[in-house]
């Protein structure tokens, strides 16, 4: 971990203009990544795979200088490095890095995730994206999928696609392997997850082979 957990809310990150076809949702900001960078998945260990996929399908531009140092939220923020998103937004089921003591990460509870305030926050994000043409949600991990299913079980969200996917953490990747991951090679599981993520993005509404026009920046 890079320093004390800030625990500040990390807002949804989206292009400043243009259409948004898909919202990608994880569980919560990680202590080393998004908690320090202020951008969902940016610097989180699991986020490296996600942004690699988004860049591959033309949904993100990752600065070349990101590769010049460690994949670390504090370093990325200090160097002023941010991803530019094209046609996708990224966020979390729980807005801040959960902690009881400011040092150790804990998973958000179901009561927190499905409390009225948090469900209202997520509904506001979806409402804003519906005005920009969002067609679906890619939920990374069971917690994110369960929470977003609750949010999307409303009249305003009818017709949106929910595409669940294992979380790109080591535990989530191993869940895709037969025989509980015995003998599985992490590199092969990462490649498999990236392929499935690309499929999920398109299933949720991201166009094939066309980068939506957008202005750099935005949160």
N, C-alpha and C positions, 0 to 999 in steps of 0.2 A: 504494500500500500504506500502511496505517496503522501505522507502527512496526515493530519487529522481530517476526519470526514466533515465536510462543510454542512451537508444536509440541506442545502438550499434547493428550492424547486428548480427543476430543469425543464423548461417549456418545450413543447413540440417544435421541431425544426422543419421548415418548409421553404420552398422557393418564395421570393418576395412577390413575384408576379407569375402569371400564366396558370395553366391548368394543373391540378393535382389529381392524378388518377388513383393512387394507392397510398394508404397509410400503413406503415410498418410499426408494430408495437411490440416492445419487450416488456420485461417484468418491472424493473426499477433501475435507476442509474447506478453504475458500479462505483466503488470507492476510489479506484485508481483512474478511472476514465471520465465518464460523464459528470461525476460529482466535481471534478476539477476543471474540465473543459467547458461545462455548461451546455453541451450539445449531446443529445442522446446517442449512445454507442461510441462516441468519439473519444478514443483512448481506452475504452474497455476492451479486455482481451477478446470477448466474443464479437465486438464490433469490427475487428479487423476483417473477419470473414464477410460480414454484412456489407461493409463498404467496398470490398473487392468485387462482390456480386453487383452492387449498384453501379459501380464504375464499368463493369463488363457489359451491362445491358444499356449503358448510356443514361442512367438515372442519377449519376453523381460524377462530379469532377473533384478528384482528390489532389491537392497540391503536391507537386513532385518533391518538395522539401520535406514532406512527411516521412519519406524513407531515409532522411539524413540522420535521424536520431531514434530514440526509443519510442515505441507506441505507448504513450503515456499522456493522460489528459492534462496534467500540469505543464508538461513540456510543450504540448501542442498549443495550449492557451498562451503561454509565455512567448512563443514564437509567432503568435497571431495567425495560426493555421486553422482554417475552417473548410469543411466540404461545401461545395455548391451542389444543390439538389435540382433535379430536372424531372418534374412530373410525379415525384414521390415526396411524402413527408415521413418523418420518423419521430416516435414518441415512446412513452412508457405507461404501463398500466398504473404504476404508482409514481408520483412526480419527483420524489427526492430519494437520495440514498438512505435506506432505513438503517438506523442505529439506535442503540439504547445509551451508549456511553461516549459517542463521538469518535470511537476508535475502531470498533468492530461492526462489520456489516451483519445485518440480520434480514431474513426474508420478510416482506410485508405480510401482514396477516390477512386472512380472507375478510375479516370484519373491516379492516382498513380499506381494502381494495373495493369492497362492495358497499361501503358506506355512502350515504346520500351525497356528501360533498365531493367525493372522488368520482362517483358515477356522473354527477352533474358536470364536473370538469371535463371528463372524457366526452360526454355528449356535446358540450360546447365546441370542443375541437372538431368532432365529426360534423357538427352543424356548419362550422366555418368551411370545412373541406367540401361539404355537399354543394355549397355555393360555387365551388371551383371545379366541380365535376367528378368528385371522388366516386369510384365504382366499387372499391373493396378494401378489405383490411387483411394484411398478412400478420398473423399473431405468432410470435416466437416463444414457444414453450406453453405448457398446459395452463399455467397461471394467467398468462396474457390472453390465451384463447378463451378461458372461462370468464374472465372479467369483461372482455370485449363482447362476448356473446350476451352478457347481461345488458351491456350498453346498447347493443344493436337490436335488442328485443323490444323495439319501440316502433310506432307507426312511421316516424320520420326516417328510420333506417331500413325500412323494408326495401328489398331489392338489392341491398349491398351484399357483396360476397365476403364471406369469412374464410380465409385460407390458413388453417393452422399448420405449423411447422415446428419440429423440435428446436429447442433453443441451441444456438451455436456454441454454447459452453462445452467443456469436455464431457460433462455428465449428459448433456443433451445429445451430443454426437454419439456417445456410446449407446444411447437408447435406440439408435437406428440399427445397431449391429446385431446380428444373430448370436444366440448363445451368450447373451448378456455381455457382449463385447470381448469375450475371450479370444485372443489371437488377432483382434482387429488392429489395423494400423491406423494411427490417428490421421496421417496424411490422406489415406484413402477415404476415411469418414468425412474429412473436411471437403474433399472434392465432391463426394456424394451429396453432402449438405448444400454446397454451393449450387449444384445442378438442380436440386429440389427447390431451393430458394428462387432460382431464376424461373422455374416452372410456376411456383406459387405467385410470384409477382405478375406474371402474364395472366394467370388464372384470375387474379384479383382485378385485372383491368389495365395493366401497363401495356401500351402498344408495342408490337414487335418492330424492332429496327428503326425506330423514329424517336429522336430526342425532342420532347416538347420544348418550345421556345420559352425561355424565362430569363429574368434579369439576375445576375449574380448576387448572392447574399440572401438575407431573409432569415427569419426565425419563426 
